[in-house]
């Protein structure tokens, strides 16, 4: 991960909101042969006794489950919107192009939980993505018992105690004011990814350029 200070988000609340907004994360580790493994699952973050805890569930007896049983060290990567930024948009156009993006990396220790905790995780996950509609037929408590019991045999809940958390919010903070504003205008003309990045950049104008009038 890049360690450039001007591409770091310092506000803990903004980082948490980012993780909440983009919960479908890469869960990565190494297996017993020291080969990398990865899976993608929704992961939730919360504070417990002053510790950051990530929780979710995966299928049992998969390559990643076996790897995490062998090696409890985990990297979780949350990624958001990203977009190409053309060097032709800079005040000096004879510059290489780049990519603007936002990403949060969490390193921690994984442990697997019991069936009661699995029920809690499945309930929380289903409610979250059903916008907390208690009447939804796909919410955990409304699914037929026989089906729940059968499915739960094949999956396991986990918690990850976060030991390190880092981020890159690469949003052209190292550009001059004219380039920065022009990039925003150009990205507004792009796809939704570009428009989202433009909005994120606009939020930060006063932070990047304290003397800016807008």
Buried (B, 14 or more C-beta within 10 A) or exposed (E): EEEEEEBBBEEEEBBBEBBEEBBEBBBBBBBEEEEEBEBEBBBBBEEEEEEBBBBBBBEBEBEBBBBBBEBBBBBBBBBBBBBEBEEEBBEEEEBEEBEBBBBBBBBBEBEBBEEEBBBBBBEBBBBEBBEEEEEBEEBBEBBEEEEBEEEBEEBBBBBBBBEEBBBBBBBBBEBEEEBBBBBBEBBEEBEEBBBBBBEBBBEBBEEBBEEEEE
